[in-house]
Amino acid sequence: MLRGHVLVVDDETSILNTLKKALSLEGYQVDLAGGIAVAEERLGKQSYDVVLLDVALPDGDGLDLLARLRGAGNETAVLMMSGHATIDAAVRATKLGALDFLEKPLSTDRLLVMLENALRLLHAEAEARELHAEAGHFDELVGDSRVMRDLRERVLRAARSSASVLIHGERGTGKELVARAIHRASPRAKAILERLNCAAVPAELIESELFGHEAGAFTGATKQRRGKFERASGGTLFLDEVGDMPLAMQAKLLRVLQEQEIERVGGSSTFKIDVRVVAATNKDLTEACAKGAFRADLYDRLNVVPLELPPLRARREDIPRLAEHFLLSARKANARPGMKLTPSAISALTRHPFPGNVRELRNLMERLVILNPDDAVTGEDIERSVGMGGAPQSAGLYQPGVPFRVLSEQAERTIVEEALAHHGGQMAATARALGLERSHLYKKARALGLRGDKEDENDA
């Protein structure tokens, strides 16, 4: 398993060779530089996790190089080394941003501990940046409905395993939230959670995003770059909108999942990785497989633990608590501490169909806090603000120009879909609630392209 990329800068050949051998045996990729000029050249072409930097070098001072790196915005972790360490040098190194100061002769055991600590810090900082970028998003699975209680239990069980997870749900149901919850509750929680939206990356760049590339691999690749899989090694990789991944890339992803090793674009070496993959989609991948738009073998590899997220219309009893949760966040962010929802506002919210699901509700609360002039939010305020968001205010079944047969199928699908979500995907319980024979519900669900709980279905 590739643990990290380290640059060792020292003018003693014996030290360079010894460190390269010791660190390589521990799974690190190691590059060497015998002086300042070579080090700057390498740092200009490649990215490193950690730099081991000697203070006294033939062509300059290592501390001056550290100062130039920080001045240029390079935040690579730096461990300083010296055979003639002084308190002043150590203090200056710390002020310039060095993580630690090692005295020669080096203790390999101490060095390995410091490298491990440096990587942990890098992961923690990356996670903090991700969380900061997600400020304003909900950070827990909110809701007391039966479907949400069942979902939390399934998420916890999924988190304890190392198997791939495939999350399916409509837009705005919180698929990324569930992926983050799985990671944080897993044994990999101390490592990083990397994310890639497969629909947002151009087809010609997605391979580089996932696997990284070497300098010169293609036009514009001026320096080596590590990909999502490499950065997530030891942690979790969340592949959002995986149903939009190009077919050619699906074959390469399948190979990586099977072999747990990657090769950078333009490279010739393979690296072992240890990554847990959580994928998400709002598409019906079984239908996509049947049409040849998604590889069936990749679907099987990803769908080891399936999680179905219920739409908000299937758990309306959670809307009041969710609304208060989002209102509280929006109040804090916009200095509106006195704002509150009246009973008529709650009633209007529970009547709204929320085609955009939880995301639409969160945006609605933020819009109210920003634009509503009064602190007491009424039902009329809700209806007016919903209109501003461009969402329909009712879930009317009639659509001009659509044949009755199609409208009937749509209504039937909605009823069965919501009933299944309410009963946690259990076919038997859903059939009893709808007053249908279980076999009839199976046929109906298959005809509509819906699926319930696998174990339940096998027991039928």
C-alpha positions in Angstrom: 0.0 0.0 0.0 1.4 3.4 -1.0 1.4 5.5 2.2 2.7 8.8 1.0 5.2 10.5 -1.3 8.4 11.8 0.5 11.2 14.0 -0.8 14.5 13.6 1.2 17.0 16.5 0.8 20.5 15.9 2.1 24.0 16.2 0.8 25.2 12.9 2.4 24.8 10.0 -0.1 24.8 7.4 2.7 21.9 9.1 4.5 19.9 9.4 1.2 20.4 5.7 0.4 19.6 4.6 4.0 16.4 6.7 4.2 15.2 5.6 0.7 15.6 1.9 1.6 14.0 2.3 5.1 11.1 4.4 4.0 10.4 2.3 0.8 10.2 -0.8 3.0 7.4 1.0 5.0 5.4 1.7 1.8 6.5 5.2 1.1 7.4 6.5 -2.4 10.7 8.2 -2.0 12.6 10.8 -4.1 16.0 12.1 -3.4 17.8 15.5 -3.8 21.4 16.2 -2.9 20.9 20.0 -2.7 18.7 23.1 -2.8 18.6 23.4 -6.6 17.6 19.8 -7.2 15.0 20.0 -4.4 13.4 23.1 -5.9 13.3 21.5 -9.3 11.5 18.4 -8.0 9.1 20.5 -5.9 8.3 22.5 -9.0 7.3 19.4 -11.0 5.8 17.1 -8.4 3.6 17.2 -5.3 4.8 15.6 -2.0 3.2 14.7 1.3 6.3 15.4 3.3 9.8 16.9 2.7 12.7 15.8 4.9 15.0 18.8 4.7 18.6 19.2 5.9 19.5 22.6 7.3 23.1 22.8 6.0 23.4 22.1 2.2 26.3 22.8 -0.2 24.3 25.3 -2.3 22.2 27.0 0.4 20.4 26.9 3.7 17.4 24.5 4.1 15.6 27.1 6.3 15.8 29.6 3.5 14.2 27.0 1.1 11.5 26.4 3.7 10.8 30.2 3.8 10.6 30.4 0.0 8.2 27.4 0.0 5.9 29.1 2.5 6.1 32.4 0.8 5.0 30.8 -2.5 2.0 29.2 -0.7 3.4 25.7 -0.7 2.0 24.0 2.4 3.8 20.6 2.0 4.6 19.2 5.4 8.4 19.8 6.2 10.5 18.0 8.8 13.9 19.6 9.3 17.1 17.7 9.9 20.5 18.8 11.2 23.7 17.4 12.6 24.5 20.6 14.4 21.1 21.7 15.7 20.8 24.9 17.7 17.9 26.2 19.6 17.8 29.3 17.3 17.5 27.1 14.2 14.8 25.0 15.8 12.8 28.1 16.8 13.2 29.6 13.3 12.1 26.3 11.7 9.0 26.2 13.8 8.1 29.8 13.1 8.5 29.1 9.4 6.0 26.2 9.6 8.2 23.1 10.0 6.3 20.3 11.8 9.4 19.1 13.7 13.2 19.2 14.0 15.3 16.0 13.9 18.8 15.7 15.2 21.4 13.5 13.4 22.2 10.7 13.6 18.6 10.0 12.8 16.5 7.4 14.7 14.6 5.5 12.0 11.9 4.6 14.6 11.4 8.2 15.6 11.4 9.3 12.0 8.6 6.8 11.1 6.5 8.0 14.0 6.9 11.6 12.9 6.0 10.8 9.3 2.9 8.9 10.5 1.9 12.0 12.6 2.5 14.3 9.6 0.2 12.2 7.4 -2.5 12.1 10.1 -2.2 15.9 10.3 -2.5 16.3 6.5 -5.6 14.1 6.5 -7.2 16.0 9.4 -6.5 19.3 7.7 -8.0 18.1 4.5 -11.1 16.8 6.3 -11.4 20.2 8.1 -11.3 22.0 4.8 -14.0 19.7 3.4 -16.2 20.4 6.4 -15.6 24.1 6.2 -16.6 24.0 2.5 -19.8 22.2 3.5 -20.8 24.9 6.1 -24.6 25.3 6.1 -25.3 21.7 5.0 -26.9 19.4 7.5 -24.5 17.3 9.5 -26.7 14.5 10.8 -29.5 12.1 9.7 -32.4 14.1 11.1 -35.8 12.5 11.5 -37.8 10.2 13.8 -39.9 8.5 11.1 -39.7 4.8 10.9 -37.9 4.9 7.5 -35.3 7.2 9.0 -34.8 5.0 12.1 -34.4 2.0 9.8 -32.0 4.0 7.5 -29.8 5.0 10.5 -29.6 1.3 11.6 -28.6 0.2 8.1 -26.0 3.0 7.8 -24.4 1.8 11.0 -24.3 -1.8 9.9 -22.9 -0.8 6.6 -20.2 1.4 8.3 -18.9 -1.5 10.3 -18.1 -3.5 7.2 -15.5 -2.8 4.6 -17.8 -3.7 1.7 -18.7 -1.3 -1.2 -21.9 0.6 -0.7 -24.3 1.9 -3.4 -26.7 4.6 -2.3 -29.8 5.3 -4.4 -32.1 8.2 -4.0 -33.7 11.1 -5.7 -31.9 14.4 -6.0 -31.7 16.2 -2.7 -32.3 13.2 -0.5 -28.9 13.5 1.2 -26.8 10.8 -0.5 -23.5 12.6 0.3 -24.6 13.0 3.9 -25.1 9.3 4.2 -21.7 8.6 2.6 -20.1 10.9 5.2 -22.0 9.2 8.0 -20.8 5.8 6.8 -17.2 7.0 6.7 -17.3 8.7 10.2 -18.8 5.6 11.8 -16.3 3.2 10.1 -12.9 2.0 11.3 -11.5 4.3 8.6 -12.9 7.4 10.3 -9.4 8.8 11.1 -8.3 8.7 7.5 -9.6 10.9 4.8 -12.9 10.9 2.9 -12.3 11.9 -0.8 -15.2 12.9 -3.1 -15.7 12.9 -6.8 -18.8 13.9 -8.7 -18.6 11.8 -11.8 -21.2 14.0 -13.6 -19.2 17.2 -13.0 -15.8 16.0 -14.5 -15.3 15.9 -18.3 -14.9 12.4 -19.7 -11.3 13.1 -20.8 -10.2 14.2 -17.3 -12.0 11.7 -15.1 -9.2 9.1 -15.3 -6.6 11.6 -14.2 -9.0 12.7 -11.3 -9.3 9.2 -10.1 -5.8 7.7 -10.7 -3.6 10.8 -11.0 -1.0 11.5 -13.7 2.7 11.8 -14.3 4.3 15.0 -15.5 4.0 15.2 -19.3 1.2 12.6 -19.5 -0.9 15.0 -21.6 -1.1 18.6 -22.6 -1.2 20.7 -19.5 0.2 18.1 -17.2 3.2 20.1 -16.1 3.7 18.2 -12.8 2.9 14.9 -11.2 -0.5 14.8 -9.6 -1.9 12.2 -7.2 -5.5 11.1 -7.9 -8.5 10.5 -5.6 -7.7 6.8 -5.1 -4.2 7.5 -4.0 -5.1 10.3 -1.7 -7.9 8.2 -0.2 -5.7 5.2 0.5 -6.6 3.9 4.0 -9.9 5.9 3.9 -13.0 6.2 1.8 -13.7 7.4 -1.7 -17.2 8.7 -2.4 -18.2 8.5 -6.1 -21.3 10.7 -6.5 -23.5 10.3 -9.6 -21.6 7.1 -10.6 -24.3 6.3 -13.1 -22.9 9.1 -15.3 -19.4 7.6 -15.5 -18.3 6.9 -19.1 -18.4 3.2 -20.1 -14.6 3.1 -20.9 -13.9 4.5 -17.4 -16.2 1.9 -15.8 -14.0 -0.9 -17.0 -10.9 0.7 -15.5 -12.8 1.4 -12.2 -13.9 -2.3 -12.1 -10.3 -3.4 -12.5 -9.1 -1.2 -9.6 -11.9 -2.4 -7.3 -10.9 -6.0 -8.1 -7.2 -5.7 -7.8 -6.9 -2.8 -5.3 -4.0 -1.2 -7.3 -3.7 1.8 -9.5 -1.4 3.2 -12.2 -1.2 6.9 -12.8 -2.0 8.2 -16.3 1.3 8.3 -18.2 3.0 6.1 -15.7 4.4 2.6 -15.8 4.4 1.6 -12.1 1.4 0.3 -10.1 0.6 1.1 -6.5 -1.3 -0.9 -4.0 -4.2 1.0 -2.4 -6.6 0.3 0.4 -9.8 2.2 -0.3 -13.4 1.6 0.6 -15.7 2.9 -2.1 -19.1 4.3 -1.5 -21.1 5.2 -4.6 -24.3 7.1 -5.2 -26.8 7.6 -8.0 -30.3 8.9 -8.7 -30.6 6.6 -11.8 -32.0 3.1 -12.0 -28.8 1.3 -12.7 -30.5 -2.1 -13.3 -32.3 -0.4 -16.2 -29.0 1.2 -17.3 -27.4 -2.2 -17.3 -30.2 -3.7 -19.4 -29.7 -0.9 -21.9 -25.9 -1.3 -22.0 -25.3 2.1 -20.5 -23.8 0.7 -17.3 -21.6 -2.4 -16.8 -23.5 -5.2 -14.9 -20.2 -6.5 -13.4 -19.4 -3.0 -12.0 -22.9 -2.7 -10.7 -22.6 -6.0 -8.8 -19.2 -4.9 -7.4 -20.6 -1.6 -6.1 -24.0 -2.9 -5.0 -22.7 -5.2 -2.2 -24.5 -3.1 0.4 -27.5 -1.2 -1.2 -29.0 1.7 0.6 -32.3 3.3 -0.6 -32.9 6.9 0.6 -36.6 7.8 1.0 -37.9 11.0 -0.7 -39.2 13.6 1.7 -42.8 13.1 0.6 -42.5 9.6 2.1 -41.6 10.9 5.5 -43.7 14.0 5.9 -43.7 13.6 9.7 -40.0 14.6 9.7 -40.6 17.9 7.9 -41.3 20.0 11.1 -38.1 18.8 12.8 -36.1 19.2 9.6 -37.5 22.7 9.1 -36.5 23.8 12.6 -33.1 22.2 12.2 -32.4 24.2 9.0 -34.0 27.4 10.3 -31.7 27.3 13.3 -28.6 27.1 11.1 -29.9 29.8 8.8 -30.7 32.1 11.8 -27.2 31.7 13.1 -25.6 32.4 9.7 -27.7 35.5 9.0 -28.1 37.0 12.5 -31.9 36.5 12.7 -32.1 34.9 16.2 -35.8 35.7 16.7 -37.2 34.1 13.6 -39.7 31.2 14.1 -42.2 29.1 12.3 -45.9 29.5 13.1 -48.3 26.6 13.1 -49.7 27.7 9.8 -46.2 27.7 8.4 -45.6 24.1 9.6 -49.0 23.1 8.0 -48.0 24.7 4.7 -44.6 22.9 4.7 -46.2 19.5 5.3 -48.5 20.0 2.4 -45.8 20.9 0.0 -44.6 18.0 -2.3 -40.9 19.0 -2.1 -39.7 17.6 -5.5 -36.2 18.8 -4.5 -36.5 16.8 -1.2 -34.4 17.8 1.8 -32.1 20.1 -0.2 -35.2 22.1 -1.3 -36.4 22.4 2.3 -33.0 23.6 3.5 -32.8 26.2 0.7 -36.4 27.3 1.5 -35.5 28.0 5.2 -32.4 29.9 4.2 -34.4 32.0 1.7 -37.0 32.8 4.3 -34.4 34.0 6.8 -32.8 36.2 4.2 -35.9 37.7 2.5 -38.8 37.4 5.0 -39.2 40.9 6.7 -41.0 39.5 9.8 -39.7 37.1 12.5 -42.9 35.1 12.6 -43.1 33.0 9.4 -46.7 32.2 8.4 -48.2 29.8 5.9 -48.6 32.6 3.4 -44.9 33.4 3.7 -44.1 29.7 3.0 -46.4 29.7 -0.1 -44.9 32.9 -1.4 -41.3 31.8 -0.8 -42.0 28.4 -2.5 -43.1 30.4 -5.5 -39.9 32.3 -5.5 -38.0 29.0 -5.6 -39.8 28.0 -8.7 -41.2 24.8 -7.2 -44.8 23.6 -7.8 -47.1 24.2 -4.9 -49.1 21.1 -5.3 -48.5 17.6 -6.6 -51.4 17.7 -9.1 -51.9 14.4 -11.0 -53.3 15.9 -14.1 -50.8 17.1 -16.8 -52.2 18.6 -20.0 -51.4 16.6 -23.0 -50.4 13.4 -21.1 -52.6 10.4 -21.9 -54.7 8.9 -19.1 -52.8 5.6 -19.3 -49.5 7.3 -18.6 -51.0 9.4 -15.8 -52.4 6.3 -14.2 -49.0 4.5 -14.3 -47.3 7.5 -12.8 -49.8 7.7 -9.9 -49.5 3.9 -9.4 -45.8 4.1 -9.3 -45.9 7.0 -6.7 -48.2 5.0 -4.4 -46.1 1.8 -4.5 -42.8 3.7 -4.2 -44.0 5.7 -1.2 -45.5 2.6 0.5 -42.3 0.7 0.0 -40.3 3.6 1.4 -42.6 3.9 4.4 -42.2 0.2 5.2 -38.4 0.2 4.8 -38.5 -1.7 1.4 -40.3 -4.7 3.0 -42.5 -6.3 0.3 -44.6 -8.3 2.7 -45.4 -5.4 5.0 -46.2 -3.2 2.1 -48.5 -5.7 0.5 -50.5 -6.1 3.8 -50.8 -2.3 4.2 -52.1 -1.9 0.6 -54.4 -4.9 0.9 -52.7 -6.7 -2.0 -51.5 -10.2 -2.5 -47.8 -10.3 -2.0 -47.3 -12.0 -5.4 -49.4 -9.3 -7.1 -47.3 -6.6 -5.5 -44.1 -8.3 -6.7 -45.4 -8.3 -10.3 -46.6 -4.7 -10.0 -43.3 -3.5 -8.6 -41.3 -5.3 -11.3 -43.5 -3.8 -14.0 -42.9 -0.4 -12.5 -39.1 -0.9 -12.2 -39.2 -0.8 -8.4 -37.4 -3.1 -6.0 -38.0 -4.0 -2.4 -35.8 -5.7 0.2 -33.9 -8.7 -1.3 -34.3 -11.1 1.6 -38.0 -10.4 1.8 -38.4 -11.1 -1.9 -36.4 -14.3 -1.7 -38.6 -15.5 1.1 -41.8 -15.0 -0.9 
